[in-house]
Amino acid sequence: MDLFVDTHCHLDFEDLAAEQQGILARAKQVGVLQVITIGIDLPTSRRAIALAEANGEIYATIGIHPHSACALSSKDFQELLSLGRKSQVVAYGEIGLDFYRNYKPRPLQISCLHEQLNVARQLGLPIVIHDRDAHEEILQILRAQKAWEIGGAMHCFSGDWTFAKKCLDLGFHLSIAGPVTFAKARILQSVARQCPLDRLLLETDAPFLAPVPKRGKRNEPAFLIHTAKKIASLRNLPVEEVARQTTLNARRLFKLPKIDREITSERNEQEQQK
């Protein structure tokens, strides 16, 4: 069985929370054995950690999404620092800029991002960046903050190859979601084809952005296999190689452990070689 990591989903959202055990079981059936569930504000960050504490194959992030951008109080800073020190927390995010929806004023989004990058640096956590219609502004902030020192992932990457190269030059990984399977996603498919394989991550962003052939349905971690197969096809590689390398990438970036099944398999291989 190929082993996959869904590096970005929202298991605490109502659409998924009500059916959590079934969702995780279906994910395991197709080899998605580790899942990172994402915090987008303080309440969801707490819920993400609670989910991770209850299930050893779930990991959490914390952060405040640009849709919820605010001036962080000293109390907020202290809670974020406290949450970020939990052993189940593997990254800081989803944070960034969203100049498409503009639910919050752009100056406030920018200042909130700067403040949170400082928190992530204090915690020593890689960052998960949300970027929508704000490519140049994101790059400017990441450069100013020397974000390559902590690294991270460009969540649900949506730019072209020119932008992708700039993100890669900053030391970031490109996280590819279901839209790469859409027929008209030629620009994203070009990025998925050209990106160095050791800098690619896979995600679902569930419950959003279900890939073909599940497009239009509620997304879930099990559907990651369709994104992986599409990338394998684009790169003319076996899906097993995409699984192997993207899983290594996720574990290196987020410091995820091997799971018991892999450890047992590795030990058996070592015994056979003796």
Disulfide bonds with the S-S distance in Angstrom:
none
